[in-house]
């Protein structure tokens, strides 16, 4: 079974959502029967639910162990590079991978040091959030799928495991 790339899944979800909204507007405008309106609303709700599931899977936390003597930033960039290459192989992102850049993302809280990363692949930039648990020396990162509407928060919140 061929799996479409993530951008195609999002495009399909947005298209289904737009078609559903258009159908609702037309139905309301033309005074359509209540049953038709309810079925269109159910279709829109299902498309939204499917979109949130895809985003949640895409943003799922990944982990790597930090070995002593290895700088956290370098290990995090290598780990995310491996993750992104696997996503490209599985058709979840478009390649080729161009760069992975991480930086400290703020003040550590309760032994958790945050990082912010940007991945460039096929001319597209993808944001990632990460955290180092200084007690267990475990790095955890999540890809962030921003809202399709500029300035809005992500449709699916980033896992607390990827935040300080």
C-alpha positions as YAML, in Angstrom:
chain: A
units: angstrom
residues:
- id: 1
  name: UNK
  ca: [0.00, 0.00, 0.00]
- id: 2
  name: UNK
  ca: [1.42, 3.37, -1.02]
- id: 3
  name: UNK
  ca: [1.24, 5.97, 1.73]
- id: 4
  name: UNK
  ca: [0.96, 9.57, 0.54]
- id: 5
  name: UNK
  ca: [3.46, 12.06, 1.98]
- id: 6
  name: UNK
  ca: [2.39, 14.08, 4.98]
- id: 7
  name: UNK
  ca: [1.82, 17.25, 2.94]
- id: 8
  name: UNK
  ca: [-0.60, 15.30, 0.73]
- id: 9
  name: UNK
  ca: [-2.48, 14.00, 3.79]
- id: 10
  name: UNK
  ca: [-2.80, 17.56, 5.07]
- id: 11
  name: UNK
  ca: [-3.87, 18.80, 1.66]
- id: 12
  name: UNK
  ca: [-6.55, 16.10, 1.46]
- id: 13
  name: UNK
  ca: [-7.74, 16.90, 4.98]
- id: 14
  name: UNK
  ca: [-7.91, 20.63, 4.25]
- id: 15
  name: UNK
  ca: [-9.68, 19.97, 0.93]
- id: 16
  name: UNK
  ca: [-12.25, 17.72, 2.61]
- id: 17
  name: UNK
  ca: [-12.76, 20.35, 5.29]
- id: 18
  name: UNK
  ca: [-13.21, 23.11, 2.69]
- id: 19
  name: UNK
  ca: [-15.66, 21.01, 0.69]
- id: 20
  name: UNK
  ca: [-17.58, 20.23, 3.86]
- id: 21
  name: UNK
  ca: [-17.78, 23.89, 4.84]
- id: 22
  name: UNK
  ca: [-18.85, 24.86, 1.31]
- id: 23
  name: UNK
  ca: [-21.57, 22.20, 1.39]
- id: 24
  name: UNK
  ca: [-22.82, 23.46, 4.76]
- id: 25
  name: UNK
  ca: [-22.93, 27.05, 3.53]
- id: 26
  name: UNK
  ca: [-24.84, 26.03, 0.40]
- id: 27
  name: UNK
  ca: [-27.24, 23.88, 2.40]
- id: 28
  name: UNK
  ca: [-27.95, 26.64, 4.89]
- id: 29
  name: UNK
  ca: [-28.25, 29.26, 2.17]
- id: 30
  name: UNK
  ca: [-30.68, 27.17, 0.12]
- id: 31
  name: UNK
  ca: [-32.75, 26.20, 3.15]
- id: 32
  name: UNK
  ca: [-31.84, 22.51, 2.88]
- id: 33
  name: UNK
  ca: [-33.56, 19.97, 5.12]
- id: 34
  name: UNK
  ca: [-32.18, 19.49, 8.64]
- id: 35
  name: UNK
  ca: [-31.11, 15.89, 7.94]
- id: 36
  name: UNK
  ca: [-28.80, 16.98, 5.11]
- id: 37
  name: UNK
  ca: [-27.25, 19.64, 7.31]
- id: 38
  name: UNK
  ca: [-26.61, 17.08, 10.03]
- id: 39
  name: UNK
  ca: [-24.90, 14.66, 7.63]
- id: 40
  name: UNK
  ca: [-22.67, 17.46, 6.29]
- id: 41
  name: UNK
  ca: [-21.77, 18.49, 9.82]
- id: 42
  name: UNK
  ca: [-20.91, 14.88, 10.61]
- id: 43
  name: UNK
  ca: [-18.65, 14.73, 7.52]
- id: 44
  name: UNK
  ca: [-16.86, 17.91, 8.59]
- id: 45
  name: UNK
  ca: [-16.43, 16.58, 12.13]
- id: 46
  name: UNK
  ca: [-14.99, 13.33, 10.76]
- id: 47
  name: UNK
  ca: [-12.54, 15.21, 8.50]
- id: 48
  name: UNK
  ca: [-11.42, 17.34, 11.45]
- id: 49
  name: UNK
  ca: [-10.99, 14.24, 13.62]
- id: 50
  name: UNK
  ca: [-8.93, 12.53, 10.89]
- id: 51
  name: UNK
  ca: [-6.74, 15.62, 10.55]
- id: 52
  name: UNK
  ca: [-6.09, 15.73, 14.29]
- id: 53
  name: UNK
  ca: [-5.14, 12.03, 14.29]
- id: 54
  name: UNK
  ca: [-2.62, 12.57, 11.48]
- id: 55
  name: UNK
  ca: [-1.13, 15.58, 13.28]
- id: 56
  name: UNK
  ca: [-0.91, 13.71, 16.60]
- id: 57
  name: UNK
  ca: [0.94, 10.83, 14.92]
- id: 58
  name: UNK
  ca: [3.28, 13.27, 13.17]
- id: 59
  name: UNK
  ca: [4.02, 15.10, 16.44]
- id: 60
  name: UNK
  ca: [4.53, 11.95, 18.55]
- id: 61
  name: UNK
  ca: [7.54, 12.16, 20.90]
- id: 62
  name: UNK
  ca: [10.81, 10.43, 19.98]
- id: 63
  name: UNK
  ca: [13.68, 9.77, 22.37]
- id: 64
  name: UNK
  ca: [17.43, 9.14, 22.43]
- id: 65
  name: UNK
  ca: [19.88, 8.61, 25.27]
- id: 66
  name: UNK
  ca: [22.63, 11.18, 25.81]
- id: 67
  name: UNK
  ca: [25.94, 9.45, 26.40]
- id: 68
  name: UNK
  ca: [28.33, 11.10, 28.85]
- id: 69
  name: UNK
  ca: [30.89, 13.32, 27.18]
- id: 70
  name: UNK
  ca: [28.68, 14.03, 24.15]
- id: 71
  name: UNK
  ca: [27.31, 17.57, 23.93]
- id: 72
  name: UNK
  ca: [23.50, 17.60, 24.15]
- id: 73
  name: UNK
  ca: [23.08, 19.89, 21.14]
- id: 74
  name: UNK
  ca: [25.21, 17.70, 18.85]
- id: 75
  name: UNK
  ca: [23.46, 14.50, 19.99]
- id: 76
  name: UNK
  ca: [20.03, 16.09, 19.55]
- id: 77
  name: UNK
  ca: [20.85, 17.25, 16.01]
- id: 78
  name: UNK
  ca: [22.13, 13.74, 15.09]
- id: 79
  name: UNK
  ca: [19.02, 12.10, 16.58]
- id: 80
  name: UNK
  ca: [16.63, 14.42, 14.75]
- id: 81
  name: UNK
  ca: [18.62, 13.92, 11.54]
- id: 82
  name: UNK
  ca: [18.05, 10.16, 11.85]
- id: 83
  name: UNK
  ca: [14.36, 10.69, 12.59]
- id: 84
  name: UNK
  ca: [13.87, 12.98, 9.59]
- id: 85
  name: UNK
  ca: [15.74, 10.63, 7.25]
- id: 86
  name: UNK
  ca: [13.42, 7.81, 8.36]
- id: 87
  name: UNK
  ca: [10.38, 10.05, 7.75]
- id: 88
  name: UNK
  ca: [11.68, 10.81, 4.25]
- id: 89
  name: UNK
  ca: [12.22, 7.08, 3.53]
- id: 90
  name: UNK
  ca: [8.63, 6.36, 4.65]
- id: 91
  name: UNK
  ca: [7.18, 9.21, 2.56]
- id: 92
  name: UNK
  ca: [6.13, 11.26, 5.58]
- id: 93
  name: UNK
  ca: [8.36, 14.21, 4.61]
- id: 94
  name: UNK
  ca: [9.74, 15.33, 1.28]
- id: 95
  name: UNK
  ca: [13.52, 15.11, 0.86]
- id: 96
  name: UNK
  ca: [16.32, 15.69, 0.46]
- id: 97
  name: UNK
  ca: [17.28, 16.69, 3.98]
- id: 98
  name: UNK
  ca: [19.27, 19.92, 3.87]
- id: 99
  name: UNK
  ca: [19.99, 20.80, 7.50]
- id: 100
  name: UNK
  ca: [19.09, 20.34, 11.15]
- id: 101
  name: UNK
  ca: [19.82, 23.28, 13.45]
- id: 102
  name: UNK
  ca: [19.10, 23.30, 17.18]
- id: 103
  name: UNK
  ca: [19.60, 25.92, 19.85]
- id: 104
  name: UNK
  ca: [18.88, 26.27, 23.54]
- id: 105
  name: UNK
  ca: [15.20, 27.12, 23.92]
- id: 106
  name: UNK
  ca: [15.07, 28.88, 27.26]
- id: 107
  name: UNK
  ca: [15.65, 28.30, 30.93]
- id: 108
  name: UNK
  ca: [15.75, 24.77, 32.37]
- id: 109
  name: UNK
  ca: [12.94, 23.87, 34.76]
- id: 110
  name: UNK
  ca: [12.99, 20.96, 37.20]
- id: 111
  name: UNK
  ca: [16.05, 19.46, 35.52]
- id: 112
  name: UNK
  ca: [14.54, 19.70, 32.01]
- id: 113
  name: UNK
  ca: [16.52, 21.79, 29.51]
- id: 114
  name: UNK
  ca: [14.49, 22.96, 26.47]
- id: 115
  name: UNK
  ca: [15.69, 23.21, 22.87]
- id: 116
  name: UNK
  ca: [14.21, 24.57, 19.66]
- id: 117
  name: UNK
  ca: [15.19, 23.03, 16.32]
- id: 118
  name: UNK
  ca: [14.57, 23.77, 12.67]
- id: 119
  name: UNK
  ca: [14.81, 21.14, 9.95]
- id: 120
  name: UNK
  ca: [15.19, 22.19, 6.31]
- id: 121
  name: UNK
  ca: [14.15, 19.55, 3.80]
- id: 122
  name: UNK
  ca: [13.34, 20.10, 0.13]
- id: 123
  name: UNK
  ca: [13.23, 23.84, 0.78]
- id: 124
  name: UNK
  ca: [10.62, 23.53, 3.54]
- id: 125
  name: UNK
  ca: [11.36, 24.36, 7.17]
- id: 126
  name: UNK
  ca: [9.88, 22.19, 9.93]
- id: 127
  name: UNK
  ca: [9.96, 23.27, 13.59]
- id: 128
  name: UNK
  ca: [10.81, 20.79, 16.36]
- id: 129
  name: UNK
  ca: [10.72, 21.18, 20.15]
- id: 130
  name: UNK
  ca: [12.99, 19.12, 22.37]
- id: 131
  name: UNK
  ca: [13.99, 18.71, 25.98]
- id: 132
  name: UNK
  ca: [16.89, 17.09, 27.82]
- id: 133
  name: UNK
  ca: [15.99, 15.40, 31.08]
- id: 134
  name: UNK
  ca: [19.22, 16.08, 32.96]
- id: 135
  name: UNK
  ca: [18.44, 13.39, 35.55]
- id: 136
  name: UNK
  ca: [17.97, 10.49, 33.10]
- id: 137
  name: UNK
  ca: [20.08, 12.00, 30.26]
- id: 138
  name: UNK
  ca: [17.21, 11.36, 27.86]
- id: 139
  name: UNK
  ca: [16.52, 13.62, 24.90]
- id: 140
  name: UNK
  ca: [12.90, 13.84, 23.77]
- id: 141
  name: UNK
  ca: [11.77, 15.71, 20.66]
- id: 142
  name: UNK
  ca: [8.55, 16.37, 18.75]
- id: 143
  name: UNK
  ca: [7.90, 17.75, 15.30]
- id: 144
  name: UNK
  ca: [5.48, 20.68, 15.53]
- id: 145
  name: UNK
  ca: [2.71, 20.92, 12.94]
- id: 146
  name: UNK
  ca: [1.74, 24.60, 12.95]
- id: 147
  name: UNK
  ca: [-1.82, 25.74, 12.36]
- id: 148
  name: UNK
  ca: [-2.73, 26.33, 8.72]
- id: 149
  name: UNK
  ca: [-3.88, 29.79, 9.82]
- id: 150
  name: UNK
  ca: [-0.94, 32.12, 10.57]
- id: 151
  name: UNK
  ca: [-0.71, 33.27, 14.16]
- id: 152
  name: UNK
  ca: [-2.90, 30.48, 15.55]
- id: 153
  name: UNK
  ca: [-1.63, 27.76, 17.90]
- id: 154
  name: UNK
  ca: [-1.11, 24.23, 16.51]
- id: 155
  name: UNK
  ca: [-4.33, 22.27, 15.93]
- id: 156
  name: UNK
  ca: [-2.91, 19.48, 18.11]
- id: 157
  name: UNK
  ca: [-0.93, 20.57, 21.19]
- id: 158
  name: UNK
  ca: [2.69, 19.42, 21.41]
- id: 159
  name: UNK
  ca: [3.25, 16.64, 23.94]
- id: 160
  name: UNK
  ca: [4.35, 17.87, 27.39]
- id: 161
  name: UNK
  ca: [7.16, 15.29, 27.09]
- id: 162
  name: UNK
  ca: [8.82, 17.61, 24.56]
- id: 163
  name: UNK
  ca: [8.59, 20.71, 26.74]
- id: 164
  name: UNK
  ca: [10.44, 21.88, 29.83]
...
